[in-house]
């Protein structure tokens, strides 16, 4: 697999890939495609023969007999047309169903890949392009990569059938039309090149417009828009964005108009020469009037099919670029989920050790030969300024990131050797940005279906988190939907209630290691201190890591680690670090007036 910013797979390889995908999921499509293929290949050819046959029989005085034959053939063709039409709709339905399935499979694939692909690197660009290129309706590659090859093959067969007819008239005519069609293909290639050159600019414009639309619809932003009188500024911003988009569309349309004019001129020249020769042949007596009708239809059909073949080839090349992003996304390496679990891994409380760990985001070095040991059952507060590497440490410990060098051990076992699924089970983590889904309370606690949620365990977790009485007073049950995203009367939690709910989620999971990654950054210091007290109560008997750039967690901790630039620069208890008079002491002095009630 090519993980460059623009991956590429051969067109034929991608065609085979998508047809295998389609027939594996919906085998009936193979029959539907065969019927459409026969109809698209043969029906146009029969259509050009019919007028010539009628006229020839009329010239021979067999009009009645000829009309009878035509009527019978017409009924057969009408029946065939009806069958093809019926299967055209069936095919469209199942190919569109497959399109939705491909989107779902792409999203599912994203959850199976290394987490770093979501956040940075070329893999993130590949996945972003894959999603964007699928969400384009009938223009998306996930539909066109099935339609275009089928139509191309049918048109090629028609091309050869029509060529057989025209070769009787004049082989030179075929050669001339082919040469002009090749020039037409070159024009289409030029237009595709221009479109691809503007791809990134259109993608950036789409992101800006999408962000602006979401901003106007975001209920949380509604307060800021009103209080800060942002309407005029946002409308000016909107005008600027759409002005840039209009200029981009104009630039693209100018090139389209130019290539369309060149194509129309070429088509006029090609058809004019062909029809002129045909009229000349009739006047010279070289062909009959019946032959004229057949050849006239063949020339018209030949021109149309050549134009369509050239257009499809050009479109197929463009769609293949988009399809290649999808394949590259689907072939990203997946995390290892299966394997045996060493018994020592589950030993409680757990011991954690970073051994000579180095890690970087591309060229940005975060850790270099980093070492840290957290003893079994120890409560460690990890503090530091923004950008010190605190959250990165959590992601490395949880296996979301892989170290560039070194090892991370849990109970002496290298986590790189463990299946990710089992590794994730070890942690109860409350991240700074946690998700509450528009699903029932029980589902949000267990991250399972409501039928799979342990009701007693769920209420016990809510009770320990201080939410049971609040929920029962409001008539909130485990089947009550949360957030007002999907339901106007959905349960909405305040900041403090949300933190308690996340605490309940951590309690429900009951992982061996408790990690709090700045979960209370949006709360006031007193409320933050209260929440931390509850976290500490549930951390008894567990190894716990409290991460913050504020100091509410320090009085509950056995040890404090102060980080700067990916290194532990100060280590000890609160009193020891205050006596040291370093960065921790300075931070405490700045923040201490917030914690006078501690």
N, C-alpha and C positions, 0 to 999 in steps of 0.2 A: 504494500500500500504506500502511496505517495502522500506524505503529510505536509507538503509545501502549501503555501497559501492558496494555490490553485491546482488541486489534484486533477489527474487526467487518466481516464480509462478509454481504450479503443471503443468506437461506436458499436461495432458488432458485439463486443464483449458485454457492453451495457444492455444492448437489445436482448441478448440471450438471458442476461441476469434478470431483467424485469419480466420477461415472458415466463421464465421458470418460476419466479415469484408468484405470478398471476395464476398459472396452472396448478401450482402446489396448493394455493389457497382456495381457488374456485375452478375445479377441473372442467366444469361445463363450458367455460370460456373457450376451450379448445374447439368444441363443436361450433359454437357461435362464430368464432373467428373464421372457421373453414367455410361456413355458409356465406358470410359477408365477403370473404375472399373470392369465392366463386361468382357471387353477384356483381361485385365491383369490377371483376375482370371480364366477364362475358356479356353482361347486359348492354354496356355502351357499344360493343362491337355489333351486336344484333340490331341495335337501334339504327345504325348507319346503313345496314344492309336492307332493311325493310322498304324504304322509299324506292330504291333501285329495283327491287324485285317487283313491286307493284307496277312501276312504270314499264318495265320490260314485258310483263304479261299483258299490259294494256296495248303495247306496240304490236304484240303478237296476236292480238285478237282474243286472248283467253282471259278477259277481264273478270267474268263471273267465277271461273275456276280460281283465278288468282286471288279474288277477294275472299273466296272460301278458305283458301290456304292461309291468307293473311289473317282472317278472323280467328282461325284455329290457333295459329302461331301467336296472335295477339293475346288470346285468352291464356295461353300457357305463360307468355311473358308477364301478363298482368298478375297471374298467380305467383310467379317467381318474384316479381317486384313486391308483392304483398308480404311474402315470406321473409324476404330480405329486410323490408321495412320493420317487420315485427322483431326480427332478431337484432336489428340495429338498436332498437330501444332497450332490448334485454342486455345487449353488450354494453351500452352506455351506462346502464344501471350498475352492472357488476364491476365495470372498470372504475366507476366513481366510488363504489363501495371499497374497492381495493385502494383507491387513493386515500380514503380516510384511514384504512388499515395501515398503510405505509407511514402516515403521520404518527399514528399510535405506536407503531414499532420503533420509529425513530426516537420518540420521547422515552419509551421504555429502554431503548439502548442507552440513552443518555444517563439513566439511573444505574446502569450496570458498569459504566466506565469509571476510570479513575476520576476522583473528584476534581483534580487539578485541571482536567479538560473543561470544566464548567467555568473556571476562573481566569485562566490565562493561557497563552501559548498559541501556536498555529492550530492546534486541535479545536480550541474554542472558536476560531474563525471558521473552520470547516463546518462545525456543528451549526453555527449561526447562519451560514449561507445555506446549509441543507434545509433548515426550517423555513427560511425566507422563501426559497425557491419552490417549496411545496405548497405554500399558502397563496396560490395564484389562480385558483379555480381551474377552469378547463385549460388555461394557458400553462399550468404547472407541468413540470417534467413527469410527475407521477401519473399523469394522464397521457401526455403527448408521446412518451416513450413506448406506449402500446399502440396508439393510434397511427402515428407517423410511419413506422416500419410496415404496418399492415397495408396502409394506403399506398406507400411507395412500391411495394411488391405488386399490388394490383395494377398500378399505373404502368409499371414496367412491362407487365404482360400485355396490357392494352397497347403500349408503345410498339411491341414487336408484332402484334396482330395488325395494327394499322400500317406498320412499316411494310408488311408483306403485301398489303393491298397497294400501297403507294409505289412499291418497287416495280410493280407491273406497269405503272404509269411512267415513272422516271427515277432511276437510282440517284441521279444528280440532285433531284429535288430533295430527297432524304438527306443527302450530304450537306446541302446548303442550309436546310433547317436545323440540322444538328450543330453546325458551326455557329450559327446565330444563337442557338440555345446555350452553347458553351460560353459565349460572350455574356449572355444573360446571367448565367451562373456566377461568372466573375463579378458582375454588378451586385448580385445578392451577397456574395462573400464580402464585398466592400462594405455593404450596409451592415452586415453582422459585425464586422470589425469595428465600425463606428459605434454600434450599440454597446459592444463589450467594453470599449474604451470609456464609456460613460457609466458603466455598471456601478462602480464604487460611489460616484457622485449621486446617482439615483438612490443607492442604498443609504447613504448618509442623509439625504433629503427625507427618505421614508422614516428614518429613525427620529429625525427632528419633528416631523409632522405627527408621528405616533405619540411622541412624548408630550407634545403640546395638547393633543386631543385628550390624553389621559389626565393631564393636569387640569383641564377644564371640567372633567368629569369626576375628579377625585374629591370626595366629600371632606377629607381631612384638609385639603388645600383650600376649601371654600372659606374657612375662617381667615386665613392669611390674605386671600385675595380681597376680602372686604375690609379687614382692619388696616391693612397697609395700602389700600387703594391701588391694587395692582392691575385693575382692569385696563387702564390706558396703556400701561407698560406691556402687559401681555398681548393686547391687540396690536401694539406697534411691533412687538416681537413676531406675532403671527403674520403681520403684513410683510415683514422682512423675509421670513421663511418662505412664504408663498410667492414672493417676488423672485427669490432665488430659484424656486421650483419652476416658475413660469419661464424664466430665462433658460433654464436647463431644458424644458420641454421645447421651447422655440429652437434651441440649438439642435436638438435631436430631430425635430420635425423638418427643419431646413434640409438636413441630410437625407431624410426619408423622401421628401418631395423631389430632391435631385435624383435619387436612385429610381424613384417611381417614374419620373419623366424619361430617364434613360431606358427603362424597361419598356414603357409604352411605345417609345420611338422604335425600339428594336422589334417589338411585336408587330407594329404596323408595317415595317419593312419586310419582315419575314412572311407575314400573311399576304401582303400585297403582291410579292413576287410569286408566291404559290398560286394565288387565285388568278393572277394575270396569265400564268402559264396554262392553267386549266381552261380558262376561256379561250385562249389561243388554240389549244388542242381540239376543242369542240368546233370552233370555226373552221379548222383545217380538216375536220372529218375524221380525226384520229380516234375519237371516242364517241359513243352514243350518248343520248340524253340520259338514259338509265345509268350508264357509266359515269356521266357527269355528276349525277346526284350522289352516287356512292363515293366517288373521289372527292367531291366537295365536302361531304360529311367526314371522310377520312382525313382530309387536310385540316379541317376545323378541329376534329378530335385529336389529331396528331399534335397540332399546335398547343391545344389545351393540355394534353398529357405531358408534353415536353416541359411546358411552363410549370405544371404542377410538380413534375419530377424534380426540376431544378429548385423550385421553391421548398419542397419537402426536404431535399438534401441539405439545403441551406438551414432550414429550421431544425433539422435533426442534429446538425453540427452544433447549433446554439443550445439546444436542449441537452445534448450530451455533456456540455460543460457543466450545466446545472445538476444533471444526474450524477456526475462524478463526485460532487460534494456529498450527495446522499450515500453513495457506496463507500466513500472514504470515512464518513461518519459511522456507518454500520460496521465497518471493519476496524474501528478503533479497538485497542486491547481492552478486555473486560477484567474486572477485579476477580481474584480467586476466591470462590465462595465455598468450596467443598474441601474436606480433609478432616483428619483426626485431631482431637483436642487433647493436648498434654494435660494430665490431671493437675499438675502444679499450677497451671494457668488460673484455675478457679479458686486457688487458695486465698482465704480472706484473713485479715486485710492484705491488700496487694502491695507489692514493692515495685517502684518505678525507677528506671535508670536510663539516662541518655549517655551513650558512650561515644565520644569523639564525633558528634553529629555535625554535618555540614549541610546547608540547604540554601538554595537561591531561587528567585523568580526570574528565570532567564539570566540576564546579566546582573541582576540586582542580588547581591549577597546578603542573606539575612543571618545565618548562623555559620560559624567557621570553627570546627573542632570544639563544639559545645558539649559540656559535661554537667550532669545534674543527677542527684540521687534523692528520691523521696521515700522515706522509710514506711513500713507497713503501719497503717492507721494514722499516719501523720496528716495534720491539717496545714497546708502550705498556702500562704497568701503570696501571689505573684503580682508585683506592682511595677509601674514604670510609666513613662510618658507615652503618648501615641507614637506608634511606629517602632516601638522597642522590640517587637517580635513576640508579644505575649499570645496573641490569637494564633499565630503561626505555630507556636509550640503546642497548642491544643490540637490543631489539625494534624500535626506530625504524630502526636501521641495516640490520637484516635485512628490513625491509619488513613486519613483523608489525603495526606501528602506522603511521598516517599523521600527519605533522606538521600541527598547526593552521595554522602559518605557516612560511615558510622552505623551504629545500631541503637535501637530503642528496645529495652527489655522490660517485660512485666513478669514478675516472679522468676526472673532469670531466663525467660524465654524470649527470643528475638521475634518481635511482632511481624517482621517481614515474612516469617515462615508460616504464619497463621492464616487460615481462611478469613476473609474480611467479615463475613457474616457473623462468625463467632467472636471476632475481635470487637465488633460494634456492640455485641450483647454485654460486654463488660462495663460499658459506660452509661451513666445517667448524666446527660449533659444539658445545661441550659445556656444556650448561646445568646449573644447580645441581640440578635435579630432572629426570633423564633416565630414559627408559623402557626397560626390558628386557622384551620380550614372551615369553609362554610358547610360543615357536617355536624352531626350531633355531638353533645358534650362527651359521651362515652367514647366515640371514635377519636376525638381529639386527645383524650387521655391515653388510650391504648394504642392509637394508630393501627387499629384493626377494625373489622366490621363490628357493628353494634352487637350482633349475635355472638361474636367471638370475644367480647369484652366481659371480664369478670366483674359483675355488679358489686359484690361485697368489697372486692379489692379497690374498685374505683371510688366508692363512697368512703372507704377508709383513708384513701389518699387525699380526698377532698377535705375530710375531717382534720387530718394532721396538718393540712395546709391552711386551715382556718376558713374554708369556703363552704362547708356543709350547711351550716346554719343560714348563711346568706342565700344559698341556692334554694333551700327548702322554704324559706320565707317568701321568695319570689316565685315559688312553684316551678323551679327549674329542675328538670329531671335529666337522666343520662340520654334520653331521646330528644332533648331540646336542641334545636339547631343553633349554631353559633354564628356570629357576625351578621351584618345586614347586607352582605354582598348578594345573597340569593333570596333572602326572606326579609321583608321590612321589619318583622317582629323578632328577628334573630337576636340572640343574647350578645350584648356588647359589654365588655369588661372595662373597668377603669384601669389606670396604670398599675396601681397596687394590686388590684384583683387579678390582673393579667399575670403579674409576677408570682402570685400565690398559685394561680392555675398551672403555671409552668413548673412550680415546685411540686404540685400534685402529680404532674406528668412524670417528673423524675422519680417521685415516690412509687408510682405505679410500676415503672420499669424495674426499679430496685436493682440497678447495676452495682457491681462491686466497687467501682470508682466513681466518685461524684466530682463533676467539673462544672464550675460556674464561670462563664466567660462574659464578664461585664453585664450580667442580666439586669442590673438595677440602675443602669446609667441614666435612665429617664426619670428616676424618682428623686425626691428631695432627700437630703442626708439622713434625717430622722427616720423616715419610712424605709430608707435603704438599710439602716442599721437594724430595724425590726425584722425585715425580711431575712437578712443575713443570720439573725439569731435563730430563726426557724430553720434555715438551711443547716446551721450547725447542729441543731437538735436531731436532725435526721441523718447527720453524717457520722454519728457514733458508730464505731466499729468499722468504718470505711476509710480508705485513703481518699483525701479530698484536696482539690486544688481550686482556690478562689482567685480569679483573675480580675484585676481592676486597675484603673488609674486614679481611683479615689481610695480612701483609707478606712471605710466602714468594716472591711473584712479583717483588719489587722488584729483587733483585740480578741478575735475568736481563734486566731491561728497559733499553731505551735512554732512556726518558723516563717519569717518574712524574707522573700527574695526580691531585690530591687534590680530591674533590668534596664540597661541602656545600650542601644545599638547592637542587639543580639547577644549581649553578655550579661551575666549576673555580676553586677559591680558591688553590691552590698548584700550581706546575708546575716540573719540573726533574729533575735526577738525585738519587740518594739523598744524596750529600754536600751538594749545594746545598740540599736541603730540610731536612737536619739543621742546616745552618748558619743557615737561616732561623728555626728555632726555633718553628715554628707548629704547626698541628694534626697534620701528618704526624710531626714530631719527637716530639710528645707520644705519639702512638699507637705509634711505634717504641719509645720508652722503656718503655711499658707492656708491650709484647709481646716486647721484645728478649731476655729470659731464655729464651724458647722457642726461640730461633734461635742459641744459643751454638755449635752444631755447624755453622752455616752458614759 
